[in-house]
Amino acid sequence: MARFIDELKRTHLCGDLREAHVDQEVVLFGWVQSRRDHGGCIFVDLRDKSGVVQVMFDPSIGQSFELGDASRSEWVLGVKGKVRDRGEMKNPRIPTGSIEVIALEATVFNKSETPPFAIEDNTETGEDKRLEYRYLDLRRPKLQKALIARSKMMSTTRQHFDQNGFIEVETPYLLKYTPGGARNFLVPSRHQPGSFYALAESPQLFKQLLMVAGYDRYFQIVKCFRDEDMRLDRQPEFTQIDVEMSFVNEDDIFGMIEGLLFKLFKNVLGMDLHEKYPSGHFPRMRWGESMRRFGNDKPDLRFGIEHIDLTELVTEHDGGGIPFFEPIAKKLKSGEYRKDLPEEIVKALVIPASGNFTRADGDKLEQYVKGMGAGGLARAKLGDDGSWTQSPLSKSVTDAMRVAINKACNAQPGDILCFQFGPVDKVHTIMANLRVHIAKKLGLIPEYGSGGRFELLWITDPPLFERDETSKRWAAAHHPFTRPHDACLDLLEKDPGKVLCHRYDVVLNGFEVGGGSIRLHDPSVQARVFKAIGISDEEAEQKFGFLLRALKLGAPPHGGIALGLDRLAMLLTEGEAIRDVIAFPKTQKGTDMMTGAPSPVNAEQLVELKIATLK
């Protein structure tokens, strides 16, 4: 073995060899992907992170035939050989398929027991088993390509910000716990028994303090921690590209992030976004429009099926004979509900006739929305004359209401109208998810991945506050350090629900891949925002005193954004979940199947930390 690493250095990666290397001597290191015995010669597919190449062990050439004959799956080999053209035996399915390497010398670095599953992309092995042996799972080409792409994204990010005058500053992970926002992980302090650090859910306050400190342009590729329920695009520890800038407005931040994303698409995918966005800028959509048309603030623009808000129409027609709609119309007409901020709404969407949805398909859709807490899914199919069929609504709806809804929805014969009504947030959530579900059923978008299409946009100007129905008070929709629109300052005390702010998200194919805001640097306005959400001066000082003091000591106007690196990498590499682009991820329950974390600790450790546990 010493000859191979001490004297024979690797000359090429397996997947890099091409016809241009024919007749060259090469030294390769890698793993045995497969072994085949064809007429006395042994053929081994040797694999490393770059791909695979066929190595032939010929008993009449060199001294390595017996080694090749003995090799088995996942053995680690070193091979010195000569590249030759495969002639008519080319394999067009792999990049190295036009050549092969004739082994002259070889060595076994390490043998392998039979692995618990095949190291191949199309494995049927369950995820728990693959996560238990993650170091084997990571040998699969798909995951290796994803992590290589992620590395390229990080390198591109650092180059972009360095070229634009940013400095990378590391901020603390161990912080003071402050209520609100995501649930924190807590870390006990041995030196101060009974006290705990919180793991940083973001560097938000520190990056603002860096602006106060005069650093002007900051970025960081930073690990963040949130004790949240898992889903396909969420992990308890994740990485974000964190950015903050002084003396800027939204346009400045948008331009900087657009420049980064253009470079990421080019360097990772070879895609020039200028062909789609020749101005160099992504389209923008106001939050209110996004909610009205799509039911959420992260719309997937790869397909249509937009929502139609029928609330005003239903009110004009006093419910139009539909029992479900009449109470909402009555409350809006009586003034019990505000017309500009109604508590309940009526929405519809249209399934086109081309989708060929059957009555059974409609019943499945109803079960789908019931799984989200809906009472059902009112629907109607349009006849050739505009009548409603296959629906109990047809018995009660007035002709005027039916005609008006058909017109508002631009519904055509054979189309299916689907309705939801009730509390605003609930209707929006159900209809937003239903829209995407139908698009997948119609084949308008794939179950996961881009399908070769990428649609980016900015969502801007959301409300600063949202109503907490449990406490019956206003709460910050994002965080309380977001700057309100100047035109809305008078509404802070009068009508907080109508205050818009300088917050923004960048959305890709229905996923929020980044979000940020222009910050509040004026202490007097900050105090008014705290008052609007019921935070007293004493509570504000207790939670955010160090930041508030900093804002009174020469804070510049500033703003920033954070991009989710994991989520962005997942979308660019066609991953099913962000676990596919994280080297050692957790399961849906936050467990590390490979190491067994989290795990109990012994009594001595708990005594040292002055902690008792409850079983």
C-alpha positions in Angstrom: 0.0 0.0 0.0 2.9 2.4 0.8 3.9 2.4 -2.9 0.5 3.7 -3.9 0.2 6.6 -1.5 3.9 7.3 -0.9 5.1 6.9 -4.5 2.1 6.7 -6.8 0.0 9.8 -6.2 -3.5 10.1 -7.6 -3.4 11.7 -11.0 -7.1 12.0 -11.9 -10.5 11.5 -10.4 -12.5 8.6 -11.8 -15.3 10.6 -13.3 -12.9 13.1 -15.1 -11.4 10.7 -17.6 -12.3 11.2 -21.3 -11.1 10.2 -24.8 -8.5 13.0 -24.5 -6.7 10.8 -21.9 -6.4 7.7 -24.2 -2.8 6.2 -23.9 -2.1 8.1 -20.7 -1.0 6.3 -17.6 -3.2 7.2 -14.6 -3.4 6.5 -10.9 -6.9 6.3 -9.5 -8.3 5.8 -5.9 -11.9 4.8 -5.2 -14.5 2.3 -4.2 -15.8 -0.7 -6.0 -19.2 0.1 -7.3 -19.6 -3.3 -9.1 -17.6 -6.2 -10.3 -18.2 -8.4 -13.4 -16.5 -11.5 -14.8 -16.6 -11.5 -18.6 -14.7 -14.3 -20.3 -11.7 -14.4 -18.0 -11.3 -10.7 -17.6 -12.6 -8.9 -14.5 -14.3 -5.5 -15.0 -14.7 -3.2 -12.0 -16.6 0.1 -11.9 -14.4 2.2 -9.7 -16.2 5.2 -8.0 -15.2 8.4 -6.3 -17.0 11.7 -5.7 -16.6 12.6 -9.4 -18.2 9.5 -10.9 -17.3 6.0 -12.1 -14.9 4.6 -14.6 -14.6 1.0 -15.8 -11.3 -0.7 -14.9 -10.4 -4.0 -16.7 -8.2 -6.6 -14.9 -6.7 -8.8 -17.6 -4.7 -11.9 -16.5 -2.2 -11.4 -19.3 -1.5 -7.8 -18.3 0.3 -6.7 -15.2 0.3 -8.4 -11.8 -3.2 -7.3 -10.5 -5.6 -9.8 -11.9 -6.0 -11.8 -8.7 -6.7 -8.7 -6.7 -9.4 -7.6 -9.2 -10.9 -11.1 -9.1 -11.1 -11.0 -5.3 -12.5 -7.5 -5.0 -16.1 -7.0 -3.9 -18.6 -4.1 -3.5 -17.3 -1.1 -1.5 -13.7 -2.3 -1.3 -11.3 0.6 -1.4 -8.7 0.2 -4.2 -5.8 2.0 -5.7 -5.2 1.3 -9.4 -2.4 2.3 -11.8 -3.4 1.7 -15.4 -3.5 2.9 -19.0 -6.5 4.6 -20.6 -7.8 3.1 -23.8 -10.7 3.6 -26.1 -13.6 1.2 -25.7 -14.4 1.2 -29.4 -17.7 -0.3 -30.2 -18.2 -1.2 -26.5 -18.9 2.4 -25.5 -21.4 3.0 -22.7 -23.3 6.3 -23.5 -25.1 6.2 -20.1 -22.0 7.5 -18.2 -19.6 10.4 -19.0 -16.6 8.1 -18.9 -18.3 5.5 -21.2 -16.0 6.0 -24.2 -12.9 4.8 -22.4 -11.7 2.3 -19.8 -8.6 1.8 -17.7 -6.4 -1.3 -18.2 -5.0 -2.2 -14.7 -1.2 -2.5 -14.5 -0.9 -2.4 -10.8 -3.5 -2.3 -8.0 -3.7 -2.4 -4.2 -6.5 -2.9 -1.6 -6.5 -0.1 0.9 -9.4 -1.6 2.8 -11.9 -4.4 2.4 -15.6 -3.9 3.2 -18.2 -6.1 4.8 -21.3 -6.4 2.8 -23.0 -3.0 3.1 -26.6 -2.9 4.6 -27.9 -1.5 1.3 -26.7 -0.9 -2.3 -24.8 2.3 -2.8 -26.9 3.6 -5.7 -29.2 6.5 -6.3 -32.4 4.5 -7.0 -32.2 2.6 -3.7 -35.5 1.4 -2.1 -33.9 1.3 1.4 -36.0 3.2 4.0 -34.7 6.6 5.1 -34.2 5.5 8.7 -31.8 2.8 7.7 -29.9 5.2 5.3 -29.7 7.8 8.0 -28.3 5.2 10.5 -25.5 4.5 8.0 -25.3 8.1 6.7 -21.7 7.7 5.8 -22.7 5.0 3.3 -25.7 7.0 2.1 -23.4 9.9 1.4 -21.4 7.8 -1.0 -24.5 7.9 -3.4 -23.7 10.1 -6.4 -26.9 12.1 -6.0 -26.0 13.2 -2.5 -22.4 13.8 -3.3 -23.4 16.0 -6.2 -25.8 17.9 -3.9 -23.1 18.6 -1.3 -20.6 19.6 -4.0 -23.2 22.0 -5.3 -23.8 23.4 -1.8 -20.0 23.9 -1.4 -20.0 25.8 -4.7 -22.9 27.9 -3.4 -20.9 28.9 -0.3 -17.8 29.7 -2.3 -19.8 31.9 -4.7 -21.5 33.6 -1.8 -18.2 34.6 -0.2 -16.8 35.8 -3.4 -19.8 37.9 -4.2 -19.9 39.7 -0.9 -16.2 40.1 -0.7 -16.2 41.7 -4.2 -18.9 44.1 -3.0 -17.1 45.4 0.1 -18.7 43.2 2.8 -16.9 41.7 5.8 -17.7 38.4 7.3 -18.2 38.6 11.1 -19.0 35.6 13.4 -21.6 36.3 16.0 -22.3 34.3 19.2 -24.3 31.0 19.3 -24.9 31.2 23.1 -27.3 34.1 23.8 -29.7 35.4 26.4 -33.2 33.8 26.0 -35.9 36.3 24.9 -39.5 35.1 24.6 -41.3 35.4 21.3 -40.4 34.1 17.8 -39.3 30.5 17.4 -38.8 28.2 20.3 -35.2 28.2 21.5 -32.9 25.3 22.5 -31.7 26.0 26.0 -28.2 25.2 27.2 -27.5 25.1 31.0 -24.7 27.1 32.5 -22.4 25.2 34.9 -20.9 28.4 36.2 -24.3 30.0 37.0 -26.5 27.1 38.2 -30.2 27.6 37.3 -29.4 29.9 34.4 -29.5 29.0 30.8 -28.2 30.2 27.4 -30.4 30.1 24.4 -28.9 28.8 21.1 -29.2 31.6 18.5 -32.2 31.2 16.2 -30.6 34.0 14.1 -27.9 36.7 14.4 -30.6 39.4 14.1 -29.8 41.6 17.0 -26.0 41.3 16.6 -26.0 42.2 13.0 -28.0 45.3 13.8 -25.4 46.1 16.5 -22.6 45.7 13.9 -24.3 48.4 11.9 -24.4 50.7 15.0 -20.7 49.9 15.3 -20.1 51.3 11.9 -19.2 48.1 9.9 -21.5 49.2 7.1 -21.7 45.9 5.2 -21.8 42.6 7.0 -22.4 39.0 5.9 -22.1 35.6 7.5 -22.8 32.0 6.5 -24.1 31.0 9.9 -25.6 28.1 11.7 -29.0 28.8 13.4 -31.1 26.7 15.8 -34.8 26.5 16.3 -36.7 23.9 18.4 -39.6 23.6 15.8 -41.6 20.7 14.4 -39.9 19.2 11.4 -41.1 19.3 7.8 -39.4 18.7 4.4 -37.9 22.2 4.4 -37.1 22.5 8.1 -34.4 21.2 10.4 -33.6 22.0 14.1 -30.1 23.3 13.0 -29.9 25.0 9.7 -27.6 27.4 7.8 -28.5 30.9 6.5 -26.7 33.5 4.5 -27.0 36.5 6.8 -26.7 40.0 5.4 -27.0 43.6 6.8 -26.2 47.0 5.2 -26.2 50.6 6.4 -27.5 53.6 4.5 -29.7 51.6 2.2 -33.3 51.2 1.1 -35.1 48.1 -0.2 -33.9 48.6 -3.8 -30.3 48.5 -2.6 -30.8 45.2 -0.8 -32.8 43.7 -3.6 -30.1 44.5 -6.1 -27.4 43.0 -3.9 -29.3 39.7 -3.4 -30.4 39.5 -7.0 -26.7 39.8 -8.0 -25.9 36.9 -5.7 -28.8 34.7 -7.0 -27.8 35.3 -10.6 -24.3 34.1 -9.8 -25.5 31.1 -7.9 -27.7 29.9 -10.8 -24.9 30.5 -13.2 -22.1 28.8 -11.2 -24.2 25.9 -9.9 -26.7 25.2 -12.7 -25.0 26.9 -15.7 -28.2 28.9 -16.1 -28.2 32.5 -17.1 -31.2 34.2 -15.4 -30.7 37.2 -17.6 -32.5 35.3 -20.3 -35.6 35.3 -18.1 -35.0 38.5 -16.2 -33.2 40.8 -18.7 -33.4 43.8 -16.4 -31.4 41.9 -13.8 -34.3 42.2 -11.4 -37.0 39.9 -10.2 -40.7 40.9 -10.4 -42.3 42.3 -7.2 -45.7 41.7 -5.8 -47.3 43.3 -2.8 -48.2 41.1 0.1 -51.9 42.0 -0.1 -52.1 41.0 -3.8 -50.3 37.7 -3.1 -52.8 36.8 -0.3 -55.7 37.7 -2.5 -54.6 35.8 -5.6 -52.8 32.8 -4.0 -53.7 32.6 -0.3 -50.1 32.9 1.0 -47.1 35.1 0.7 -44.9 32.6 -1.1 -46.8 31.8 -4.3 -45.6 29.3 -6.9 -45.8 31.1 -10.2 -45.1 28.1 -12.4 -48.8 27.6 -12.9 -52.1 29.5 -12.7 -55.2 28.3 -10.8 -55.4 31.6 -8.9 -57.9 32.3 -6.1 -61.0 34.4 -6.7 -62.2 36.4 -3.7 -66.0 36.3 -3.7 -66.6 38.0 -0.4 -67.7 41.4 -1.8 -69.8 39.6 -4.5 -71.5 37.4 -1.9 -72.3 40.4 0.3 -73.9 42.3 -2.6 -76.2 39.3 -3.2 -76.9 38.7 0.5 -75.4 35.2 0.2 -77.1 34.4 -3.1 -79.3 31.7 -1.6 -76.3 29.7 -0.4 -76.8 29.0 3.4 -73.0 28.9 4.1 -72.5 32.3 2.7 -75.4 34.2 4.2 -74.0 34.7 7.7 -70.8 36.3 6.4 -72.8 38.6 4.1 -75.0 39.6 7.0 -72.1 40.5 9.3 -70.4 42.5 6.6 -73.6 44.4 5.7 -74.4 45.1 9.3 -70.9 46.4 10.1 -70.1 43.6 12.5 -67.2 42.9 10.2 -65.0 45.6 8.6 -65.1 45.5 4.9 -61.4 46.5 4.6 -60.4 43.9 7.2 -63.1 41.2 7.3 -62.8 38.4 9.8 -64.3 35.9 7.4 -64.1 35.6 3.6 -65.4 33.5 0.7 -62.9 32.2 -1.9 -63.1 30.0 -5.0 -60.7 28.4 -7.5 -61.4 26.8 -10.8 -60.2 23.3 -11.9 -60.1 23.5 -15.7 -62.2 21.0 -17.7 -59.0 19.8 -19.3 -58.1 18.2 -16.0 -60.8 15.6 -16.5 -61.6 15.5 -12.8 -64.3 13.0 -11.9 -66.7 13.0 -9.1 -64.5 10.6 -7.2 -61.5 12.9 -7.7 -63.6 15.7 -6.2 -64.4 13.5 -3.2 -60.6 12.9 -2.7 -60.1 16.6 -2.8 -62.7 17.0 0.0 -60.9 14.4 2.1 -57.6 16.3 1.5 -59.0 19.7 2.8 -60.7 18.0 5.7 -57.2 16.8 6.7 -56.3 20.5 7.1 -59.3 21.2 9.3 -61.9 22.2 6.7 -65.5 21.2 7.2 -65.7 20.1 3.6 -65.2 21.4 0.0 -68.2 22.9 -1.6 -68.0 22.6 -5.4 -70.0 22.7 -8.6 -69.4 21.6 -12.2 -70.4 24.0 -15.0 -72.8 22.7 -17.6 -72.9 23.9 -21.2 -75.5 26.5 -20.3 -73.6 27.8 -17.3 -75.8 25.8 -14.9 -74.2 24.1 -11.8 -74.3 20.3 -11.8 -73.0 17.6 -9.4 -73.6 19.9 -6.5 -76.1 20.5 -3.7 -75.5 24.2 -4.1 -77.4 24.1 -7.4 -80.7 23.7 -5.5 -80.4 26.9 -3.5 -78.1 29.3 -5.3 -80.0 32.2 -7.0 -79.6 32.6 -10.8 -78.1 36.0 -10.3 -75.5 34.7 -7.8 -74.6 31.8 -10.0 -74.2 34.0 -13.1 -72.1 36.5 -11.1 -69.8 33.8 -9.7 -69.3 32.2 -13.1 -68.4 35.6 -14.5 -66.0 36.5 -11.6 -64.3 33.1 -12.0 -64.3 33.2 -15.8 -65.5 29.7 -15.6 -66.2 27.7 -18.8 -68.3 24.6 -19.4 -66.8 21.5 -17.8 -64.8 23.5 -15.2 -65.2 22.7 -11.6 -65.6 25.5 -9.0 -64.3 24.8 -5.5 -65.3 27.1 -2.6 -64.0 27.7 0.9 -65.4 30.2 3.5 -64.8 31.1 7.1 -62.0 32.7 9.1 -59.5 34.5 6.8 -56.3 32.7 7.9 -58.0 29.3 7.7 -59.5 29.9 4.2 -56.1 31.2 2.9 -54.2 28.2 4.3 -56.6 25.6 2.9 -57.0 27.2 -0.5 -53.2 27.8 -0.9 -52.4 24.2 -0.2 -55.4 23.0 -2.3 -54.1 25.1 -5.2 -50.6 23.3 -5.1 -52.2 19.9 -4.6 -54.4 20.3 -7.7 -51.5 21.5 -9.7 -49.6 18.4 -8.9 -52.6 16.2 -9.7 -52.9 18.0 -13.1 -49.2 17.5 -13.8 -48.5 21.3 -13.9 -45.6 20.9 -11.5 -43.7 17.8 -10.3 -44.2 16.2 -6.9 -40.9 17.8 -5.9 -38.2 19.6 -7.7 -38.4 22.4 -10.3 -39.4 20.5 -13.4 -36.8 22.6 -15.2 -38.6 25.9 -14.4 -37.6 28.5 -11.9 -39.9 31.4 -11.0 -38.5 34.1 -8.6 -40.2 37.2 -7.2 -40.1 39.6 -4.3 -43.1 39.9 -1.9 -43.2 43.3 -0.4 -45.2 45.6 1.9 -46.8 43.2 4.4 -48.7 44.3 7.6 -46.4 45.1 10.5 -48.8 43.5 12.9 -51.1 40.5 13.1 -54.0 39.8 15.4 -53.5 37.2 18.1 -57.0 35.9 18.6 -56.1 34.1 21.8 -54.9 37.2 23.6 -57.0 39.6 21.6 -54.1 41.9 21.0 -51.7 42.8 18.2 -48.4 41.1 17.8 -45.4 41.7 15.5 -46.0 39.7 12.3 -42.2 39.2 11.9 -40.2 41.1 14.6 -40.8 44.5 16.3 -37.7 46.1 14.8 -39.2 46.5 11.3 -39.7 50.0 10.0 -43.3 51.0 9.2 -44.1 52.9 6.1 -43.9 56.6 6.8 -47.5 57.0 5.5 -48.7 54.5 8.1 -47.1 56.1 11.2 -50.4 57.8 12.2 -52.1 54.4 12.2 -49.8 52.9 14.9 -52.2 54.1 17.6 -55.4 54.4 15.6 -55.5 51.3 13.4 -52.5 48.9 13.8 -54.0 46.3 11.5 -53.5 48.6 8.5 -49.9 49.5 9.2 -47.7 48.3 6.3 -43.9 47.9 6.7 -40.7 47.6 4.9 -40.4 43.8 5.1 -39.8 41.6 2.1 -39.3 38.0 1.1 -37.7 36.4 -2.0 -39.7 33.4 -3.2 -38.6 30.6 -5.5 -41.1 28.1 -6.9 -43.4 28.5 -3.9 -40.7 28.4 -1.2 -39.6 31.4 0.8 -35.8 31.3 0.3 -35.0 34.6 2.0 -36.6 37.3 4.1 -35.6 40.6 5.7 -36.6 44.2 6.4 -35.5 47.7 6.7 -34.9 48.1 10.5 -36.3 50.7 12.9 -33.4 52.9 13.9 -35.5 55.7 15.4 -36.0 55.1 19.1 -39.2 57.2 19.3 -40.9 55.1 16.6 -39.6 52.0 18.2 -41.3 52.9 21.4 -44.6 53.4 19.6 -44.3 50.0 17.9 -43.7 48.4 21.3 -46.7 50.2 22.7 -48.9 49.0 19.9 -48.1 45.3 20.7 -48.5 45.8 24.4 -44.8 45.8 25.4 -44.2 48.2 28.3 -41.1 50.2 28.7 -40.0 47.9 31.5 -40.5 44.8 29.4 -38.8 46.3 26.4 -35.8 47.2 28.6 -35.7 43.7 30.1 -35.9 41.9 26.7 -34.0 44.3 24.3 -32.3 46.8 26.5 -28.9 46.5 25.0 -30.3 47.0 21.5 -32.5 50.0 22.5 -29.5 51.7 24.2 -27.5 51.1 21.0 -30.2 52.8 18.9 -29.9 55.9 21.0 -26.2 56.1 20.4 -25.9 57.0 16.7 -27.6 54.1 14.9 -27.5 54.6 11.1 -30.5 53.7 8.8 -30.0 50.0 8.0 -31.6 46.9 6.7 -30.8 43.3 5.8 -32.0 39.9 4.8 -31.3 36.2 5.5 -31.3 33.5 2.8 -31.9 29.9 3.7 -28.9 28.1 2.3 -30.3 24.6 2.9 -33.6 25.4 1.3 -32.0 27.2 -1.7 -29.6 24.3 -2.2 -32.5 21.8 -2.0 -34.3 23.7 -4.8 -31.3 24.1 -7.0 -30.3 20.4 -6.8 -33.9 19.0 -7.2 -33.8 17.6 -3.7 -37.0 16.1 -2.1 -36.1 17.6 1.3 -33.4 19.7 2.9 -32.1 16.5 4.5 -30.7 15.8 1.0 -28.3 18.8 1.1 -27.3 18.5 4.8 -24.4 16.1 5.4 -25.7 14.8 8.8 -29.4 15.7 9.2 -32.0 14.9 11.8 -35.2 12.9 11.3 -38.7 14.3 11.5 -38.5 13.8 15.3 -35.2 15.6 15.6 -33.2 12.4 16.1 -29.7 11.6 14.7 -30.2 8.0 13.7 -26.4 7.5 13.3 -25.1 8.8 16.6 -28.2 8.3 18.7 -28.6 12.0 19.7 -30.3 13.2 21.7 -29.5 10.8 24.6 -29.8 10.7 28.3 -26.9 11.9 30.5 -25.7 10.4 33.7 -26.7 11.6 37.2 -23.2 13.1 37.9 -23.5 15.5 34.9 -27.0 16.6 36.1 -25.7 17.2 39.6 -22.8 19.3 38.3 -25.3 21.4 36.3 -27.7 21.6 39.2 -30.5 20.2 37.1 -33.2 17.6 37.9 -35.2 15.8 35.2 -38.9 14.9 35.2 -39.9 11.5 33.8 
